[in-house]
């Protein structure tokens, strides 16, 4: 994925997080992977790469969000990739 394309997805994600009044929000894995693609392919899908986790955490931390995977948000027995949870905290 081209850098400009991932920048567009980052901008969309930043706007989504900026306008929400929620302090706990889940975002589909595929959307976050498009914003923060790693060089490594995902072993379970050809649709997107693995999330560049260090880059995502640094980006989120600078904006006051903690990130984690949210497998509990999936229906029982689901084989889908878990969404990514963003929890708002005050910026340091």
C-alpha atoms as one frame of an Amber mdcrd trajectory, in Angstrom:
protein
   0.000   0.000   0.000   1.304   3.426  -0.903   2.172   5.814   1.906  -0.313
   8.415   0.673  -3.083   5.815   0.790  -2.250   4.823   4.373  -2.083   8.543
   5.253  -5.650   8.914   3.954  -6.797   6.037   6.148  -4.950   7.557   9.140
  -6.729  10.854   8.508 -10.084   9.107   8.384  -9.322   7.231  11.603  -8.146
  10.422  13.317 -11.363  12.226  12.321 -13.472   9.289  13.521 -11.713   9.263
  16.899 -11.832  13.060  17.122 -15.584  13.382  16.721 -16.699  10.503  18.897
 -18.039  11.158  22.365 -17.164   7.593  23.363 -14.154   6.831  25.532 -14.101
   3.184  24.393 -14.430   2.551  20.672 -13.756  -0.494  18.488 -12.657  -0.169
  14.874 -12.533  -3.078  12.404  -9.086  -4.648  12.058  -9.090  -4.081   8.299
  -9.547  -0.297   8.681  -6.676  -0.021  11.153  -4.472  -2.284   9.004  -5.019
   0.033   6.032  -3.965   3.023   8.132  -0.976   1.241   9.704   0.178  -1.441
   7.256   3.313  -3.380   8.067   5.657  -4.914   5.521   4.487  -8.373   6.591
   1.512 -10.092   4.974  -1.237 -11.272   7.283  -1.155 -15.064   7.629  -4.976
 -15.366   7.656  -5.998 -13.014   4.840  -4.740 -11.540   1.588  -6.944  -8.460
   1.992  -4.442  -6.509   4.101  -1.171  -6.795   5.963  -0.575  -7.199   9.658
  -0.948  -3.954  11.616   2.305  -2.080  12.249   1.679  -2.231  15.958   4.535
  -0.041  17.201   3.597   2.756  14.778  -0.082   2.444  15.749   0.663   2.596
  19.480   2.937   5.629  19.089   0.343   7.425  16.949  -2.530   6.595  19.327
  -0.554   7.486  22.447   0.253  10.937  21.038  -3.504  11.511  20.625  -4.552
  10.261  24.047  -5.702   6.752  23.090  -4.600   3.344  24.321  -4.997   0.503
  21.841  -5.543  -3.227  22.192  -7.189  -6.047  20.302 -10.808  -6.710  21.250
 -11.517 -10.406  20.583 -14.360 -10.275  23.105 -16.264  -8.022  20.678 -16.611
 -10.895  18.190 -19.507 -13.344  18.300 -18.632 -16.669  19.892 -16.957 -19.007
  17.411 -16.195 -16.231  14.921 -13.132 -16.718  12.751 -12.939 -12.999  11.885
  -9.998 -10.867  12.883 -10.727  -9.026  16.130 -11.439  -5.321  16.014  -9.012
  -2.870  17.554 -10.129  -1.156  20.765  -9.281   2.485  21.343  -9.674   3.704
  24.928  -9.380   7.419  25.524  -7.231   8.729  28.339  -5.953  12.185  29.038
  -2.894  13.218  27.051   0.229  13.360  29.200
